Each structure stands twice: as structure tokens, then as C-alpha cells.
Amino acid sequence: MLAHTIPIEFAPGHIFHEPGDPIDHVYFVDRGIVSAVAVLQDGRTVETVMVGCEGVAGGLAAAVPQVAFTRNVAQMAGAARRIDAGRLRLLAADRPAIRAVIAGYLAALQAELEQSAACNALHRAEQRLAKWLLRCHDRVDGAAFNLTQEYMASMLGSQRTTVNEAAQNLQKVGAISYSRGRITVLDRAALERATCECYRAADTFRLSPWDSAG
């Protein structure tokens, strides 16, 4: 399957799909972070799925022709392998191993979306911020990354003041440092203590490498 892909690189802010766009290509992420972001009519946003090297952008189109429901945007620079969505569907029709991986991916995606809905509705901003930072930390090299409070608020679907208070609380317990739009994870164990159960639950949804599909 990977013989049919084209390597690409992407910068922060690169948009793969906007809501309503036909998903013509599927992107297997090798490094970096891509976020699926729900965009409301009033302009408010919230991240629904975070994708690193364990997943894909535009994965719904691997099964059937599809338009994007969310904005797929690069949160951090990285690289991916791009495949024509129609070509991927043809490959899946001929290869049971590819079909099995796609089915597993879609099941994991559904599970993550359901967990995310519960988390966004029921857990405190500090817990959700800790979870989000842990998931970023899992997907990047190093402990520091550039993130403004405004950007984090747009990912969490929260007010900037709420995110500021949550970040200050995480600083007080020594989990992170935050200065001029740069966050450093100082104590991962402290960050894990501050998060909710949804962080661990998300680990169970992670997929086997797509390379296993051949």
C-alpha cells in the first residue's frame, strides 16, 4: 500500500481539509500533529481528534467517498505520506489486510470521538488541558512546544481566561512552565496526576502501524 503514497511535509497551520471539502487524499502521518477541529457557525472551535504517527488525516474516505465534517489542520510541523482516496479504496477492495486495518481505524476513531464527547462535557478545564498537553507530548520530540493560550483555548473549546487559570494551576504543581507562548513539560508524572481518566482511555484506542497493511 505504501508504494502508492507520495511523501509530503507540512508546516504548522497547514489545512488538509475544510468542512464540506471532498476528501480526495488520505494522509498517513509520520511525524507532527494534525488536529480534527469542529468549527461552529459563530466561529468557535474545539478539537475532536488529535492525530500523530499512529493515525491518518482524512481516514473516513478510506472506506467510502466522503466530505470532511471537520477542519483537518496541522498543529505542529511534520511529514506524511499521501495517497489518493479512491486508490486506497480500490486497494482495500482487493486486500483483506488493508480492509481489516481500515475497519480497526474507524472503530478506534469512533471510540475516541465518544470518549472526547464525554470528556468535553464532564471534566474540568485543568484536567482537559493536562490531557491535551500529554497527548501533544506523546507525539513530539522533546518536552517543549510553541502554543499560545488563544490556540489552546480554540482546541479545548474554552475561554482564554479559563485556559490561563488552568495553565497557572499546572505551573503551581510544577507540571509545566509557560512563558511567551512556549510550554515546557517539567514533570510528566505531575501532569498525569492532573489529567482525567480519558487520557488513559485514549491509549486503548491507538492503532497498530498502518505499515502492517502492506
N, C-alpha and C positions, 0 to 999 in steps of 0.2 A: 504493500500500500504506500509506504513512504517513498518508493521510487516515483510515484506520481505527484509528489509535492514539490513546491518551489520555496527555497529559504528566503525569508524576509527579515528585516529588522524594523523596530518601531520605537518612536520617541514617546515620552510622556504626553498625554493628551491626544494621541492619535485615535481617531474614531474608526472602528471597523464597520459598525452598523448603527444607523439611527432607527428609532421606532418606525415601523412601516416599510423599511427598506427590504427588498428581496434579498435573501441570504444566498448570494451566488458562490461564496467561498467559505470554507471551514478552515480554521487556523489552529494547528496543534502548537501549543505554547511550549517553547523550550526553556525560556527564562524570561523574567519580568513578571508583571502582574497586569491582568486585564479584568476590568470590573463590568458586570452587567448592572446597569443603573436604570431604575424605573423613573420616568420623567412625567410629572403631572402637568395638567393644563396651566396651573398657576406658576409653573417653573420650579417647584420644589422637587427634590430628588432624594432617592435612597438606594443604596446598593442592595441588590438582591442576591448576587452570586459573585464570589471572587475566584478568579482562575489563575493558577500558576502553572508550573511544568507538569502538574498532574491532570490537566484538563484541556479543553478546547474552547475557542470562541466561535459562536455560530453552530454549536453542536446539534441543535434541533434539526437543521437541514440535512444532517447525515441520514435521517430516516425518511423524511418526506420533504417536498418543496415547501419552503416556509418563508414568511416575512418575519422580521425582527420585532419582538414585543418590547425590547428594552434597548437603551443605548449601550453598545459594547465599546468601551474606551480604555486605552492604556493608562493605567495608574502609574506604573513605573516602566522605564525603558527596558526593552528586551528583544527577543528574537522568536520567530515561529516558523512553522512550515505550513504553507498554504496549498490547499487542494480545491479544485473545482467541486462544488457540492454535488452536481449531477454525476460527475465521475465517481465520487465516493459512494453514491447510492448504487451505481452500477457494480462497483467492486463488491459492495455488501451483498448484492443480489446473488453474486457468484461464489462468495466465500463465507461459509458458516462462521468462521472465527471472527471475521470482521463484524458480521451481524451480531454475534454474541457480545462483543466489546461495545458496540453502539447501544444495544439493549441495556447493558450494565451501566453505561454512562447516563442514559436517560433516566434510569431508576435512581441512580445516585443524585442526579440533578433534582429530581422531584423531591427526594428526601431532604436535600439541603434547603430547597425552597420552603418546605413545610416547617423545618426547624427554624429557618430565618424569620418566617412569619410569627411564630410563637415568641422568638427572642425579641423582635422589634416591639411586640405588643406588651410583653410582660416583664422584661428585665430593665434594670436601671441603666442610665446612660453610662455610668462608670463601668459597669460590667460589660456593656456592649462595646465601649471604647477599648477596654482591655482585650476583649476577644478579637476585635478588628486589628489591633496592633500585633497581637500574637500571630494572627494569620498572615499579616504582612511580613513579620519577622521570619516565619516559616518559609517564605517564598523569595527572599532576597539574601544576598551575601553580605555579611556584616551586620552590625547592630544599629546603625544609624541610617535614617532616610529623611528626605525632604517632604514635609507635609504641613500645610498651613491649617490653622483652626477652621478657616472657612471651608477648605476642602474636606476635612474630616467631618464637619457638620453636614456637608452635602452628601457624604457617603452614609452617614448614620441617620439621616432624616431628622436631625435635631437642630435646635437653635445654636448659634455660635457661642452664646453665653453659657449654655448648658455644657457644651463640649469643653469650654475653657475651665469650668468648675471641675469637670470630670478629670481633665488632664492635670489640674493642680492637685487633686486628691491622689492621683497616681504618682505625682512627683513627691508628695509628702511622705509616702511609704517607701520611697526610694526605688520604685519600679522603673521610672523613666526620668530623663531630663528633657526639657523642651525649651528651645531658645531660637528666636528669629526663624521660625518655620522649619526647624530641624529637630527631629525626635531621635533620641538615643535610648535603646533598651539597656538599662543598667543592671536590672535584677529580673531575669525571666521568671524565676520561681515566684517572686512577689507579684508579677503580672498575672501569672497563672492562678494565684490565690485570689486575685481581684476579679477574675472573669467569672462567667456563668457556666453552667453545665453544657451550654451549646457549643463551646469550643471543643470539648472532648467529643461530643456527639458528631461534630463535623468530620473528625478524623475517621469515623467509621464509614463515611460516605466517599472517601477518597478512592480513586480508581487505580487499577493496575495500569502500567505504562501502555500507551497505545501501540508502542513498537511490538507488543505481543500479538497484535493482529496480523503482523506480517507485511 
